[in-house]
Amino acid sequence: MTAPADAKGESPFGRAAAAALMTTAGEILRCFLRHARARRDMRRLEELDERMLRDIGITRSEIASVIYGRPNSEGRSDAND
């Protein structure tokens, strides 16, 4: 069953559905890009040697915590501080 068309021949639900679809597509794209950046950053940190990691204040075991914002051993999140 279709919705009744307005004077222009458009469904009143068409614009709302299109807006919802665009919002959802935008969220999916943002999520994908955020994940891609995190993977790239994680790879870059994993390429560093122990001395360089120590210089920036993290250990190899803390890389995922720094990238994904998981609590570190002291129970605080390192991401976005």
C-alpha positions in Angstrom: 0.0 0.0 0.0 1.3 3.4 -0.9 0.8 6.7 0.9 -1.5 9.3 -0.8 0.4 11.8 -3.0 0.3 15.5 -2.4 -0.4 18.1 -5.2 3.2 17.7 -6.5 2.8 13.9 -6.7 5.2 13.3 -3.8 4.4 11.0 -0.9 4.2 12.8 2.4 6.4 10.0 3.8 8.9 10.3 1.0 10.8 13.2 2.4 10.9 11.8 6.0 12.1 8.4 4.7 14.8 10.0 2.5 16.0 12.1 5.5 16.1 9.1 7.7 18.0 7.1 5.1 20.5 9.9 4.6 21.0 10.2 8.4 21.5 6.5 8.7 23.9 6.4 5.7 25.8 9.3 7.3 26.1 7.5 10.6 27.4 4.4 8.9 30.0 6.4 6.9 31.1 8.2 10.1 31.4 4.9 11.9 33.4 3.3 9.1 35.8 6.3 8.9 36.3 6.4 12.7 37.1 2.7 12.6 39.5 3.1 9.6 41.3 6.0 11.4 41.6 3.9 14.6 43.0 0.9 12.6 45.5 3.2 10.9 46.6 4.9 14.2 46.9 1.5 15.8 49.2 0.2 13.0 51.3 3.3 13.3 51.8 3.0 17.0 52.5 -0.7 16.7 55.3 0.1 14.2 57.1 2.3 16.8 59.9 0.7 18.9 59.8 0.5 22.7 61.9 3.7 23.2 59.6 5.8 21.0 56.5 4.4 22.8 58.1 5.3 26.1 58.8 8.8 24.8 55.1 9.4 24.2 54.2 7.8 27.5 52.7 4.5 26.6 53.7 0.9 26.6 52.9 -1.6 23.8 50.2 -3.2 25.9 48.4 0.2 26.2 48.1 0.9 22.5 44.5 -0.5 22.2 43.5 1.5 25.3 44.9 4.7 23.9 43.2 4.2 20.5 39.8 2.9 21.6 39.5 4.7 24.9 39.4 1.6 27.1 40.5 2.1 30.7 44.2 1.5 31.4 45.6 -0.3 34.4 44.8 2.7 36.6 41.1 2.5 35.6 41.1 5.8 33.6 40.5 6.2 29.9 43.4 7.6 27.9 41.5 8.5 24.7 40.3 12.0 24.2 42.0 13.4 27.4 
